[in-house]
């Protein structure tokens, strides 16, 4: 018998649960599908939110040839084989199916074009991703990639520029409850067991927004012979079977959260423990290194700017020496960040600046700060009155740099570290008699 997650896999958009911002009425992916105007895209989101299912539904609804590859097991050879198949299909059908109604042969609309779905596309090497470019560019295939990692880090720029990126979210409580109800009432096998569902809190908590994990939990519990599902039953079954549901999601999201929060909380021992948990579980070392770089800028920040250098050096060293030695620079950077003084002043400042931009819109640049590359701009006064800071003592001269409406606005505020206090004192010395 097929696993429950496979038995309940939706076959149409109307059966699909969640991601209303992409496939709800009037949403962008639904419009693309209904119009038959499908372009290549990448689905980015956590495990178990419907990336693979959505790709299959699209191929089925558009009646397209559908090829699937896993970046874990496939290479350039397999990619080229799929592209060759897609070219043969296009050649065979170009003269036979020329109308839009047939679903084939319309290159401009994308209808009928072969779809290549690549799961975990972030694991493809540069050369493997390069092998896709020509076929995506000339329309031989429509690429749908799926990834749990930020595509801007893992997908090469030429391929990323040819694809839209759509972000999928963890399923919300109502989505999970709908899926739970469907499993209990619509699956023939579970319905035959006459299960009584009394409580759902534990199932929802353990599933963590992951549809596959939720269905795996239901399958585990119902296969144990229980007739009543409540919080205590679910907790007991999961404790007795700790690897029976998708541990990768828990390791990937819960433990990395504990790791970063331990660094932020200046606890090197806890940070090393969570690092060891990830290393022992086979987490991607580059994922950990990226999080260290983020922590260095967000949590340590200007209190110790060297933290960014250490985190970046860790990332570079990791790529040079590989594994398992890479665990050592990861540990060094972890301890360094955890024991550093902390400041999130830059993080708060850029967030405040973005809010200000959204609120005030496109305020004009003061004339004296504008560039004057043409004679007309020069005649209009662009750049007039600008004073070159290096011509003055301390390489500083008081002048206006903010837009007129924001002249007295302060965005960055120093926090308590000595490093930031020195910076704040220097700014005060330069600007103290500004008014």
C-alpha positions in Angstrom: 0.0 0.0 0.0 1.3 3.5 -0.9 2.2 5.8 2.0 -0.7 8.1 3.2 1.1 11.2 1.8 1.1 9.7 -1.6 -2.4 8.4 -1.4 -3.7 11.8 -0.6 -1.5 13.8 -3.0 -3.9 16.3 -4.7 -4.3 16.1 -8.5 -5.9 19.5 -9.2 -5.5 23.0 -7.9 -8.9 22.8 -6.3 -7.7 19.9 -4.1 -4.4 21.7 -3.3 -4.2 23.0 0.3 -2.3 26.1 1.2 -0.3 28.7 -0.7 -3.3 30.8 -1.6 -1.0 33.8 -2.4 0.2 31.7 -5.4 -2.7 29.5 -6.4 -5.8 31.1 -4.9 -8.3 32.8 -7.2 -6.6 35.5 -9.2 -3.1 34.6 -7.8 -0.1 34.7 -10.2 0.5 30.9 -10.6 -3.2 30.1 -11.1 -3.4 32.8 -13.8 -0.3 31.4 -15.5 -1.8 27.9 -15.5 -5.3 29.0 -16.6 -3.9 31.2 -19.4 -1.5 28.5 -20.5 1.3 31.0 -20.3 3.8 29.2 -18.2 7.4 30.4 -17.7 10.3 28.8 -15.8 10.3 29.3 -12.1 11.8 28.1 -8.8 9.7 27.2 -5.8 11.4 28.1 -2.5 10.1 27.0 0.8 10.5 24.6 3.7 9.8 20.8 3.4 6.3 19.5 3.1 4.6 22.6 1.8 3.6 21.2 -1.7 6.4 22.1 -4.1 6.5 18.7 -5.9 2.8 18.4 -5.8 2.3 21.8 -7.4 4.7 21.0 -10.2 2.8 17.7 -11.0 -0.6 19.5 -10.9 0.7 22.1 -13.4 2.0 19.4 -15.8 -1.2 17.4 -15.5 -3.5 20.5 -16.1 -1.5 21.7 -19.1 -1.1 18.2 -20.5 2.6 18.6 -20.8 5.3 15.9 -20.8 6.7 15.8 -17.3 10.2 14.8 -16.4 11.6 14.8 -12.9 15.1 14.7 -11.6 16.6 14.8 -8.1 19.7 16.9 -7.8 21.0 14.3 -5.2 21.1 11.4 -7.7 21.2 13.1 -11.2 24.0 14.9 -13.1 24.8 16.5 -16.4 24.2 13.2 -18.3 20.7 12.9 -17.0 19.9 16.5 -17.7 21.0 16.2 -21.3 19.0 13.0 -21.7 15.8 14.8 -20.6 16.6 17.7 -22.9 17.0 15.3 -25.8 13.7 13.7 -25.0 12.0 17.1 -24.9 13.5 18.1 -28.3 12.3 14.8 -29.8 8.8 15.3 -28.4 8.7 18.9 -29.7 9.8 17.7 -33.2 7.2 14.9 -33.3 4.3 17.1 -32.3 5.2 20.4 -34.0 3.4 19.5 -37.2 0.6 17.4 -35.6 -0.5 19.6 -32.8 -0.4 23.2 -33.8 -3.5 24.6 -32.2 -3.7 26.1 -28.7 -6.6 23.8 -27.9 -4.5 20.7 -28.3 -2.2 21.8 -25.6 0.9 21.2 -27.7 3.2 23.1 -30.1 2.6 26.6 -28.9 6.1 27.8 -27.9 5.0 31.4 -27.2 2.4 30.4 -24.7 4.4 27.6 -23.2 1.5 25.2 -23.4 2.6 21.7 -24.2 6.2 22.4 -23.6 8.0 19.7 -21.7 8.3 20.5 -18.0 11.5 19.5 -16.2 11.1 19.4 -12.4 14.3 19.4 -10.4 14.0 18.6 -6.7 16.6 20.1 -4.4 18.0 22.2 -7.3 20.3 24.0 -4.8 22.4 20.8 -4.7 23.2 21.0 -8.4 26.8 22.1 -9.1 27.5 25.1 -11.4 28.3 22.8 -14.3 25.0 21.0 -13.8 23.1 24.2 -13.7 25.0 25.5 -16.8 23.7 22.5 -18.7 20.2 23.7 -18.3 20.7 27.2 -19.7 20.3 26.6 -23.4 17.2 24.5 -23.1 15.5 27.0 -20.8 16.5 30.0 -23.0 15.2 28.5 -26.2 12.1 27.1 -24.7 12.8 23.4 -25.2 11.8 22.9 -21.5 10.0 24.8 -18.9 12.1 24.5 -15.7 10.5 24.1 -12.3 13.0 23.9 -9.5 12.3 23.2 -5.9 14.6 24.2 -3.1 14.6 24.7 0.7 17.6 27.0 0.4 17.7 30.7 -0.7 18.1 30.5 -4.5 20.2 33.7 -4.6 22.9 31.7 -2.7 22.7 28.4 -4.5 21.4 29.0 -8.1 23.8 30.5 -10.6 22.9 34.1 -11.7 22.3 33.2 -15.5 19.8 30.6 -14.5 18.2 32.7 -11.8 17.7 35.5 -14.3 15.7 33.2 -16.5 13.4 32.1 -13.7 10.9 33.7 -11.4 11.2 32.8 -7.7 8.0 32.0 -5.8 8.1 31.6 -2.0 6.0 28.9 -0.4 5.0 29.2 3.2 4.6 26.7 6.0 1.0 25.6 6.2 -1.2 27.5 8.6 -3.3 25.9 11.2 -6.5 26.0 9.1 -4.6 24.3 6.2 -3.3 21.6 8.5 -6.8 21.0 10.0 -8.3 20.7 6.5 -5.6 18.2 5.6 -6.2 16.2 8.8 -9.9 16.1 8.2 -9.3 14.9 4.7 -7.0 12.1 5.9 -9.5 10.9 8.4 -12.6 11.1 6.2 -11.4 10.5 2.7 -8.6 7.9 2.8 -10.3 4.5 2.4 -7.9 2.6 4.7 -8.0 5.1 7.6 -11.8 5.6 7.2 -12.2 1.8 7.6 -10.5 1.9 11.0 -13.3 4.1 12.4 -10.9 6.5 14.2 -12.2 9.1 16.6 -10.3 12.4 16.4 -10.7 14.1 19.8 -7.7 16.5 20.0 -5.4 18.0 17.4 -3.0 20.2 19.4 -0.1 17.7 19.5 -0.4 16.7 15.8 -0.3 20.4 14.8 2.6 21.2 17.0 4.7 18.3 15.9 4.0 18.8 12.2 5.3 22.4 12.3 3.5 23.5 9.2 4.7 20.5 7.2 2.0 18.6 5.4 4.1 15.5 4.8 5.1 15.4 8.5 1.5 15.7 9.6 0.4 12.8 7.3 3.3 10.7 8.5 2.3 11.3 12.1 -1.3 10.3 11.3 -0.1 7.1 9.6 2.2 6.2 12.5 -0.6 6.7 15.1 -3.3 4.9 13.1 -1.0 2.0 12.3 -0.4 1.5 16.0 -3.9 0.2 16.5 -5.4 3.1 18.5 -9.0 4.0 18.0 -8.9 7.5 19.6 -6.5 10.2 18.6 -5.8 12.7 21.3 -2.7 14.7 22.5 -1.4 12.1 24.8 -1.7 9.3 22.2 0.2 11.3 19.6 3.0 12.3 22.1 3.4 8.7 23.3 3.7 7.3 19.8 6.2 9.8 18.7 8.4 9.3 21.8 8.4 5.6 21.2 9.2 6.1 17.5 11.5 9.1 17.4 12.6 8.6 13.8 9.2 7.7 12.4 8.4 11.1 11.1 10.5 13.6 9.1 13.4 14.5 11.4 15.1 16.5 8.6 12.6 19.3 9.0 13.1 19.5 12.8 16.8 19.4 12.5 16.9 22.0 9.7 14.6 24.6 11.3 14.3 24.0 15.0 17.9 23.3 15.8 19.3 26.1 13.6 17.0 28.4 15.5 18.4 27.1 18.8 21.9 27.5 17.5 21.5 31.1 16.5 19.6 32.1 19.6 22.4 30.5 21.7 25.0 32.7 19.9 22.8 35.7 20.4 22.4 34.9 24.1 26.2 34.6 24.5 26.2 30.9 25.5 29.1 29.2 23.7 28.5 25.8 25.3 24.9 25.6 24.1 25.9 27.0 20.7 28.6 24.2 20.3 26.0 21.6 21.4 23.5 22.6 18.7 26.4 22.8 16.2 27.3 19.3 17.1 23.7 18.2 16.7 23.7 19.6 13.1 27.1 18.1 12.2 26.1 14.7 13.5 22.8 14.8 11.6 24.5 15.5 8.3 23.4 19.1 7.9 24.9 21.0 4.9 28.0 22.8 6.4 27.5 25.7 4.0 24.0 26.3 5.5 25.6 26.6 8.9 28.3 28.9 7.7 25.8 31.2 6.0 23.9 31.4 9.2 27.1 32.4 11.0 27.7 35.2 8.6 24.1 36.4 9.1 24.5 36.3 12.9 27.8 38.2 12.7 26.1 41.1 10.9 22.7 41.0 12.7 23.6 40.1 16.3 27.2 41.1 16.8 27.2 43.9 14.3 29.2 47.1 15.0 30.0 46.0 18.6 32.7 43.9 16.9 33.0 44.4 13.2 35.8 41.7 13.1 33.0 39.1 13.7 32.0 39.5 10.0 35.6 38.9 8.9 35.8 35.8 11.1 32.5 34.4 9.8 33.5 35.0 6.2 36.9 33.5 6.8 35.1 30.4 8.2 32.9 30.2 5.1 36.0 30.4 2.8 38.0 28.0 4.8 35.2 25.5 4.9 35.0 25.5 1.1 38.8 25.1 0.8 39.4 22.2 3.2 36.0 20.4 3.0 34.7 17.9 5.5 35.2 16.6 8.2 37.9 19.1 9.0 35.5 21.9 8.2 33.8 21.3 11.6 36.8 23.0 13.3 36.5 26.5 11.7 32.7 26.2 12.2 33.4 25.6 15.9 36.0 28.5 16.1 33.6 30.9 14.5 30.7 29.8 16.7 32.7 30.3 19.9 34.0 33.7 18.7 30.5 35.0 17.8 29.0 33.6 21.0 31.6 35.3 23.2 31.6 38.6 21.3 29.9 41.7 22.5 26.5 42.2 20.8 24.8 45.0 19.0 21.9 45.0 16.5 22.1 48.7 15.8 22.8 48.3 12.1 20.0 45.8 11.8 17.5 48.1 13.5 18.8 51.1 11.5 18.3 49.5 8.0 14.8 48.3 9.0 13.9 51.8 10.2 15.4 53.3 7.0 13.3 50.9 4.8 10.1 51.9 6.8 11.0 55.5 6.2 11.5 55.0 2.5 8.1 53.2 2.2 6.4 56.0 4.2 8.0 59.0 2.4 8.4 57.7 -1.1 10.9 59.0 -3.7 12.0 62.2 -2.2 14.2 64.3 -4.5 18.0 64.3 -4.1 19.3 67.7 -3.1 20.8 69.5 -6.1 24.3 69.8 -4.7 24.5 66.0 -4.3 23.4 65.3 -7.9 25.8 64.2 -10.6 26.1 66.4 -13.6 27.4 64.3 -16.5 25.8 66.5 -19.2 26.0 70.2 -20.0 22.3 70.7 -19.5 22.5 69.2 -16.0 25.4 71.5 -15.2 23.4 74.5 -16.4 20.5 73.4 -14.2 22.7 73.6 -11.1 23.3 69.9 -10.6 26.3 69.6 -8.2 26.4 73.3 -7.4 27.6 73.9 -3.9 28.9 70.4 -3.1 31.9 70.5 -0.9 34.6 67.7 -1.2 35.1 66.4 2.3 38.8 65.5 1.9 39.6 69.2 1.3 38.8 70.0 4.9 40.3 69.3 8.3 39.4 65.8 9.6 38.2 65.0 6.0 34.8 66.5 7.0 32.7 69.5 6.2 29.1 70.2 7.4 26.6 70.0 4.6 23.2 68.5 4.0 23.0 64.9 2.8 19.4 63.9 3.6 16.5 65.0 1.4 15.0 68.4 2.4 12.1 66.9 4.3 14.3 64.6 6.4 17.2 66.9 7.3 17.0 66.1 11.1 16.2 62.4 10.8 18.4 60.0 12.8 18.3 56.3 11.8 21.4 54.9 13.5 21.7 54.9 17.3 24.8 53.6 19.0 24.3 50.8 21.6 26.4 50.1 24.7 29.6 48.6 23.3 32.9 50.5 23.5 33.4 50.2 19.7 30.1 51.9 19.0 30.6 54.4 21.7 33.8 55.5 19.9 31.9 55.8 16.7 29.2 57.8 18.3 31.7 60.1 20.0 33.4 60.8 16.7 30.1 61.7 15.1 29.3 64.0 17.9 32.7 65.7 17.6 32.1 66.3 13.9 28.5 67.3 14.0 28.1 68.8 17.5 27.5 72.4 16.4 25.5 71.4 13.3 22.6 73.5 14.3 
